Amino acid sequence: MNSNDLKAGPELYQKVRGGLIARGTTLSAWCREYGYNPTNARSALVGGWNGPKGRALRQRLAKEAGVLSQSDTASLA
């Protein structure tokens, strides 16, 4: 999956949660560590928060969870 194919929805939410758990954290813990509201993070992942900040958070979460491949993360910079 590349950053251009990153579509918000329940499937992305589940993939990000699973990726974070596989890395030894949870979505809520990640949000606390980086200063995000977990409700906003969930909204960004499922598509309820689709503005520029929501899209940026969605991409950051996908990168941190390993949902985006290594080559795709370069396009986020």
C-alpha positions, 0 to 999 in steps of 0.5 A: 500500500502506498500513501496515495492508496491510503483510504480511511475506513474501518479496515485501515483502523484495524490495520493500524491498531494491529501494527501498533500492537505488533510493535508493542504499543496501542493506539491510545498509548501512541497518542499519549506519547505523541500528544494526540487525542485518541478520539481524533486519531480514530476519526482520522483513520476511519475518515471522520476527520478528513482535513489536512491535519486529519490526513497528516495524522492518518499518514503518520499513524500508518507509517508508525504502524508499518502499514506503509512500505519503506519506499512509500514513507519517503513520499510523505516527507 
